[in-house]
């Protein structure tokens, strides 16, 4: 009688943090992602999970990021579990990474560990209109890939907002995955163990599947911006309405209608004037606001639909 068969293959669990912040001048915000160098080029903060030390996953993530970078994370939420076979090397445990979205204020966004997310996704910023890269490189390459296959053609139209389809900013992951499927990013070849050919310059590749994890975080944050006031996690304690609008535009990647935006924010009940003004933008002094301290938890979780302000033309520089 034969004995029991071999046991299941070992699995290693990692935690990967997509930590977002806003940098640059208050009126010209730049969305940033934390990518400390891990020996493979800029990489997401990632650590093996130790259940003996931390019984809760989120606590483990917060403590590890604080130990590694000195940052105290604000808003944190779980994104997705990434466990494709390409993550693991032969003879080693299969690695599963639990991705998290985390937000910190602008005071944390300093130093070389922060990189603009446009480094990996240069087509995602439409504040001044569609990126030239889309019409010059992406759409022609995707048209050649799609050929006459109707389903592929329609996916390109829907994801890149062509032929009267709207641009949906929250579909950042789907756009990246389309480029991956069409063999237009180096990761598609690397994951098959092949050397990539000459490709259009569609952003920098990231180690392992971390560009996919970043795209998941961008899509989640943009989607959440439309129904939860997470934007306040990314701005300072005091801000002008212009600064708040520019922050929303930086995250969403689209221009917002100034009056519609201000009307929605002022009616939300989440902000109050500080009584102070600032001239840091130049020109006439602007009133400063803060998150209203008397706001209840329910009001903090109330809807602030920044997406409803998206009717303005691309704003000038």
TORMI-15219 format. One record per residue (C-alpha): z negated, x, y; residue number from 1. Coordinates in steps of 0.001 Angstrom, whole numbers. Layout:
N
+---------+---------+---------+-----+
!       w !       u !       v ! num !
+---------+---------+---------+-----+
!       Z !       X !       Y ! NUM !
...
+---------+---------+---------+-----+
***
This chain:
317
+---------+---------+---------+-----+
!       w !       u !       v ! num !
+---------+---------+---------+-----+
!       0 !       0 !       0 !   1 !
!    1080 !    1480 !    3281 !   2 !
!   -1333 !    1949 !    6149 !   3 !
!   -1023 !     451 !    9583 !   4 !
!    1968 !    1456 !   11637 !   5 !
!    1780 !    3603 !   14734 !   6 !
!    -101 !    2148 !   17655 !   7 !
!    1483 !    1090 !   20908 !   8 !
!    2793 !    3746 !   23241 !   9 !
!     246 !    4853 !   25850 !  10 !
!     585 !    3444 !   29347 !  11 !
!    -480 !    5116 !   32580 !  12 !
!   -1267 !    2891 !   35587 !  13 !
!    -644 !    4126 !   39127 !  14 !
!   -1310 !    2560 !   42516 !  15 !
!    1376 !    2995 !   45181 !  16 !
!     730 !    2089 !   48813 !  17 !
!    3407 !    1018 !   51271 !  18 !
!    1426 !    1595 !   54469 !  19 !
!    3152 !     329 !   57614 !  20 !
!    2368 !    1002 !   61259 !  21 !
!    4159 !     836 !   64589 !  22 !
!    4771 !    3942 !   66671 !  23 !
!    6569 !    4922 !   69851 !  24 !
!    6138 !    3545 !   73327 !  25 !
!    4641 !      23 !   73485 !  26 !
!    7888 !   -1408 !   74867 !  27 !
!   10086 !     480 !   72337 !  28 !
!    8317 !     133 !   69013 !  29 !
!    9429 !    1979 !   65877 !  30 !
!    8358 !     738 !   62428 !  31 !
!    6854 !    3572 !   60375 !  32 !
!    5852 !    4099 !   56760 !  33 !
!    3242 !    6587 !   55518 !  34 !
!    4944 !    9216 !   53341 !  35 !
!    2776 !   12314 !   52812 !  36 !
!    4654 !   15113 !   51080 !  37 !
!    3860 !   15030 !   47374 !  38 !
!    5931 !   18030 !   46369 !  39 !
!    9097 !   15979 !   45913 !  40 !
!    9823 !   15338 !   49554 !  41 !
!    8363 !   12447 !   51537 !  42 !
!    6754 !   10125 !   49007 !  43 !
!    4565 !    7038 !   49043 !  44 !
!     820 !    7615 !   48579 !  45 !
!     401 !    7225 !   44815 !  46 !
!   -2567 !    7892 !   42544 !  47 !
!   -3536 !    7237 !   38941 !  48 !
!   -5899 !    4290 !   38549 !  49 !
!   -9333 !    5185 !   37169 !  50 !
!  -11101 !    1994 !   35980 !  51 !
!  -14258 !    3970 !   35288 !  52 !
!  -14595 !    4760 !   38979 !  53 !
!  -13225 !    1575 !   40533 !  54 !
!  -13450 !   -1751 !   38718 !  55 !
!  -11223 !   -3371 !   41379 !  56 !
!   -7662 !   -2239 !   42019 !  57 !
!   -7646 !   -2863 !   45763 !  58 !
!  -10930 !   -1002 !   46224 !  59 !
!   -9455 !    1947 !   44350 !  60 !
!   -6414 !    1917 !   46618 !  61 !
!   -8459 !    1735 !   49817 !  62 !
!  -10810 !    4511 !   48747 !  63 !
!   -8023 !    6796 !   47576 !  64 !
!   -5977 !    6405 !   50782 !  65 !
!   -9114 !    7026 !   52856 !  66 !
!   -9902 !   10189 !   50866 !  67 !
!   -6328 !   11468 !   50989 !  68 !
!   -5350 !   10611 !   54572 !  69 !
!   -8527 !    9598 !   56405 !  70 !
!   -7053 !    6139 !   57089 !  71 !
!   -9065 !    2957 !   56800 !  72 !
!   -6568 !     307 !   55739 !  73 !
!   -6563 !   -3088 !   57427 !  74 !
!   -4599 !   -5877 !   55746 !  75 !
!   -3882 !   -5092 !   52066 !  76 !
!   -2102 !   -7251 !   49496 !  77 !
!    -524 !   -6656 !   46119 !  78 !
!    3265 !   -6553 !   46084 !  79 !
!    4630 !   -6232 !   42572 !  80 !
!    4309 !   -4220 !   39378 !  81 !
!    7020 !   -1623 !   38828 !  82 !
!    7473 !    -463 !   35249 !  83 !
!   11137 !     240 !   34501 !  84 !
!   11683 !    2820 !   31730 !  85 !
!   13262 !    5197 !   34255 !  86 !
!    9757 !    5856 !   35641 !  87 !
!    8700 !    7777 !   32539 !  88 !
!    9726 !   11091 !   31019 !  89 !
!   10217 !   11677 !   27317 !  90 !
!    7009 !   12533 !   25526 !  91 !
!    4778 !   11249 !   28332 !  92 !
!    2937 !    7927 !   28689 !  93 !
!    4974 !    5111 !   30160 !  94 !
!    4019 !    4810 !   33828 !  95 !
!    3470 !    1448 !   35498 !  96 !
!    2916 !    1381 !   39254 !  97 !
!    1209 !   -1492 !   41049 !  98 !
!    2595 !   -1606 !   44577 !  99 !
!     545 !   -2657 !   47590 ! 100 !
!    1461 !   -3551 !   51155 ! 101 !
!   -1032 !   -2232 !   53714 ! 102 !
!   -1098 !   -2369 !   57519 ! 103 !
!   -2831 !    -162 !   60075 ! 104 !
!   -2967 !    -166 !   63857 ! 105 !
!    -863 !    2044 !   66148 ! 106 !
!   -3723 !    4481 !   66735 ! 107 !
!   -3332 !    5627 !   63099 ! 108 !
!     396 !    6380 !   63355 ! 109 !
!     356 !   10038 !   64341 ! 110 !
!    1370 !   13217 !   62590 ! 111 !
!    4160 !   14332 !   60259 ! 112 !
!    3049 !   12072 !   57400 ! 113 !
!    4664 !    9081 !   59155 ! 114 !
!    8405 !    8456 !   59029 ! 115 !
!   10575 !    5707 !   60557 ! 116 !
!   11598 !    3332 !   57819 ! 117 !
!   15147 !    3576 !   59243 ! 118 !
!   15266 !    6933 !   57453 ! 119 !
!   15671 !    5046 !   54174 ! 120 !
!   17138 !    1759 !   55461 ! 121 !
!   19347 !    2529 !   58496 ! 122 !
!   21197 !    -791 !   58165 ! 123 !
!   18082 !   -2955 !   58605 ! 124 !
!   17691 !   -2697 !   62427 ! 125 !
!   19791 !   -5302 !   64260 ! 126 !
!   17862 !   -5435 !   67528 ! 127 !
!   20969 !   -4203 !   69342 ! 128 !
!   23463 !   -5849 !   67021 ! 129 !
!   24616 !   -4923 !   63496 ! 130 !
!   24293 !   -1240 !   62652 ! 131 !
!   27726 !     479 !   62870 ! 132 !
!   27031 !    1741 !   59346 ! 133 !
!   27483 !   -1789 !   57985 ! 134 !
!   31038 !   -2312 !   59191 ! 135 !
!   32034 !    1342 !   58941 ! 136 !
!   30780 !    2195 !   55445 ! 137 !
!   28773 !    -485 !   53646 ! 138 !
!   31091 !   -3489 !   53791 ! 139 !
!   34272 !   -1549 !   52881 ! 140 !
!   32499 !      91 !   49927 ! 141 !
!   31064 !   -3221 !   48758 ! 142 !
!   34464 !   -4912 !   49122 ! 143 !
!   35989 !   -2296 !   46839 ! 144 !
!   33145 !   -2817 !   44335 ! 145 !
!   33346 !   -6616 !   44451 ! 146 !
!   37137 !   -6809 !   44154 ! 147 !
!   38210 !  -10363 !   43421 ! 148 !
!   35017 !  -11299 !   41555 ! 149 !
!   33843 !  -14401 !   43429 ! 150 !
!   30149 !  -14036 !   42622 ! 151 !
!   30029 !  -10468 !   43896 ! 152 !
!   31977 !  -11355 !   47041 ! 153 !
!   29561 !  -14182 !   47827 ! 154 !
!   26503 !  -11976 !   47293 ! 155 !
!   27864 !   -9486 !   49814 ! 156 !
!   28471 !  -12268 !   52342 ! 157 !
!   25030 !  -13809 !   51884 ! 158 !
!   23038 !  -10569 !   51934 ! 159 !
!   24840 !   -8876 !   54831 ! 160 !
!   25391 !  -11993 !   56924 ! 161 !
!   29177 !  -11999 !   57147 ! 162 !
!   31652 !  -14865 !   57614 ! 163 !
!   29218 !  -17148 !   59471 ! 164 !
!   26342 !  -16550 !   57025 ! 165 !
!   23069 !  -15817 !   58852 ! 166 !
!   21380 !  -12435 !   58591 ! 167 !
!   18128 !  -12976 !   56679 ! 168 !
!   15846 !  -10093 !   57544 ! 169 !
!   13423 !  -10744 !   54655 ! 170 !
!   16127 !   -9880 !   52075 ! 171 !
!   15670 !   -6119 !   52526 ! 172 !
!   15000 !   -5570 !   48812 ! 173 !
!   18011 !   -7630 !   47741 ! 174 !
!   20298 !   -5615 !   50030 ! 175 !
!   19021 !   -2320 !   48655 ! 176 !
!   19384 !   -3544 !   45067 ! 177 !
!   22966 !   -4616 !   45775 ! 178 !
!   23781 !   -1120 !   47025 ! 179 !
!   22064 !     308 !   43925 ! 180 !
!   24046 !   -1968 !   41603 ! 181 !
!   27274 !    -965 !   43355 ! 182 !
!   26486 !    2759 !   42819 ! 183 !
!   26329 !    3412 !   46552 ! 184 !
!   22923 !    5152 !   46626 ! 185 !
!   22010 !    8408 !   44819 ! 186 !
!   19134 !    6789 !   42917 ! 187 !
!   21605 !    4762 !   40846 ! 188 !
!   23074 !    7980 !   39389 ! 189 !
!   19783 !    9852 !   39195 ! 190 !
!   18233 !    7074 !   37117 ! 191 !
!   21083 !    7420 !   34604 ! 192 !
!   20652 !   11183 !   34471 ! 193 !
!   23940 !   11794 !   36290 ! 194 !
!   24817 !   13871 !   39326 ! 195 !
!   25858 !   11595 !   42198 ! 196 !
!   29352 !   11962 !   43636 ! 197 !
!   30050 !   12112 !   47369 ! 198 !
!   28564 !    8899 !   48757 ! 199 !
!   28409 !    7248 !   52187 ! 200 !
!   25283 !    8363 !   54108 ! 201 !
!   23256 !    5239 !   53344 ! 202 !
!   19784 !    6560 !   54074 ! 203 !
!   17690 !    9194 !   52357 ! 204 !
!   16864 !    8824 !   48657 ! 205 !
!   13190 !    8640 !   47736 ! 206 !
!   11386 !   10054 !   44676 ! 207 !
!   11289 !    7858 !   41590 ! 208 !
!   11723 !    4175 !   42545 ! 209 !
!    9858 !    4448 !   45814 ! 210 !
!   12764 !    3277 !   47969 ! 211 !
!   12722 !      66 !   45958 ! 212 !
!    8961 !    -246 !   46487 ! 213 !
!    9401 !     352 !   50235 ! 214 !
!   12125 !   -2309 !   50421 ! 215 !
!    9811 !   -4733 !   48627 ! 216 !
!    7146 !   -4063 !   51259 ! 217 !
!    9571 !   -4544 !   54154 ! 218 !
!   10788 !   -7845 !   52743 ! 219 !
!    7249 !   -9080 !   52127 ! 220 !
!    6075 !   -8152 !   55634 ! 221 !
!    9081 !   -9748 !   57289 ! 222 !
!    8711 !  -12911 !   55262 ! 223 !
!    5001 !  -13106 !   56010 ! 224 !
!    5660 !  -12665 !   59725 ! 225 !
!    7234 !  -16118 !   59766 ! 226 !
!    4167 !  -18006 !   58605 ! 227 !
!    1082 !  -15782 !   59023 ! 228 !
!     -66 !  -13834 !   62118 ! 229 !
!    -100 !  -10443 !   60370 ! 230 !
!    1576 !   -8949 !   63439 ! 231 !
!   -1840 !   -8643 !   65099 ! 232 !
!   -2800 !   -6081 !   62423 ! 233 !
!    -130 !   -3749 !   63827 ! 234 !
!    -867 !   -3907 !   67564 ! 235 !
!   -3756 !   -2558 !   69595 ! 236 !
!   -6846 !   -4475 !   70630 ! 237 !
!   -5195 !   -5312 !   73981 ! 238 !
!   -1510 !   -5996 !   74464 ! 239 !
!     953 !   -7653 !   76799 ! 240 !
!    3234 !  -10442 !   75625 ! 241 !
!    6159 !   -8051 !   75998 ! 242 !
!    4466 !   -5532 !   73704 ! 243 !
!    3750 !   -8254 !   71153 ! 244 !
!    7375 !   -9377 !   71279 ! 245 !
!    8658 !   -5827 !   70878 ! 246 !
!    6346 !   -5373 !   67892 ! 247 !
!    7735 !   -8536 !   66269 ! 248 !
!   11282 !   -7332 !   66947 ! 249 !
!   10574 !   -3902 !   65470 ! 250 !
!    9248 !   -5404 !   62236 ! 251 !
!   11883 !   -8117 !   61871 ! 252 !
!   14737 !   -5918 !   63065 ! 253 !
!   16190 !   -8711 !   65218 ! 254 !
!   16047 !   -9623 !   68906 ! 255 !
!   13846 !  -12565 !   69921 ! 256 !
!   14267 !  -15113 !   72677 ! 257 !
!   11714 !  -14124 !   75317 ! 258 !
!   10640 !  -17568 !   76541 ! 259 !
!   10619 !  -19152 !   73080 ! 260 !
!    8498 !  -16309 !   71754 ! 261 !
!    5972 !  -16514 !   74576 ! 262 !
!    5721 !  -20264 !   74273 ! 263 !
!    4971 !  -20085 !   70544 ! 264 !
!    2370 !  -17349 !   70920 ! 265 !
!     588 !  -19014 !   73824 ! 266 !
!     432 !  -22320 !   71944 ! 267 !
!    -876 !  -20708 !   68756 ! 268 !
!   -4480 !  -20602 !   70004 ! 269 !
!   -4840 !  -17084 !   68622 ! 270 !
!   -4733 !  -15094 !   71854 ! 271 !
!   -6563 !  -15164 !   75140 ! 272 !
!   -6108 !  -13243 !   78427 ! 273 !
!   -8480 !  -10346 !   78990 ! 274 !
!   -8390 !  -10811 !   82755 ! 275 !
!   -6827 !   -7360 !   83178 ! 276 !
!   -3288 !   -6309 !   84017 ! 277 !
!   -1315 !   -3177 !   83250 ! 278 !
!    1699 !   -1452 !   84786 ! 279 !
!    2377 !     823 !   81807 ! 280 !
!    5869 !    -692 !   81477 ! 281 !
!    6718 !      27 !   85095 ! 282 !
!    7547 !   -2675 !   87594 ! 283 !
!    5189 !   -5581 !   88213 ! 284 !
!    1776 !   -5515 !   86491 ! 285 !
!    1645 !   -7623 !   83319 ! 286 !
!   -1316 !   -9603 !   82017 ! 287 !
!   -3094 !   -8215 !   78956 ! 288 !
!   -4169 !  -10344 !   76004 ! 289 !
!   -6311 !   -9957 !   72914 ! 290 !
!   -6903 !  -11861 !   69710 ! 291 !
!   -9246 !  -14715 !   70655 ! 292 !
!  -12745 !  -13889 !   69320 ! 293 !
!  -13640 !  -17562 !   68945 ! 294 !
!  -10697 !  -18185 !   66645 ! 295 !
!  -11912 !  -19514 !   63306 ! 296 !
!  -10667 !  -18201 !   59967 ! 297 !
!   -8436 !  -21258 !   59702 ! 298 !
!   -6814 !  -20525 !   63041 ! 299 !
!   -6306 !  -16891 !   62080 ! 300 !
!   -4478 !  -18120 !   58993 ! 301 !
!   -2485 !  -20689 !   60962 ! 302 !
!    1242 !  -20491 !   61311 ! 303 !
!    2784 !  -18437 !   64094 ! 304 !
!    6483 !  -18871 !   63436 ! 305 !
!    8018 !  -15876 !   65149 ! 306 !
!   11232 !  -16677 !   63290 ! 307 !
!   11733 !  -19727 !   65484 ! 308 !
!   12384 !  -17515 !   68500 ! 309 !
!   15485 !  -15885 !   66980 ! 310 !
!   18070 !  -17344 !   69284 ! 311 !
!   18352 !  -14624 !   71886 ! 312 !
!   21293 !  -12187 !   72060 ! 313 !
!   20736 !   -8556 !   71066 ! 314 !
!   18608 !   -7077 !   73811 ! 315 !
!   19929 !   -4151 !   75832 ! 316 !
!   18348 !    -695 !   75642 ! 317 !
+---------+---------+---------+-----+
***
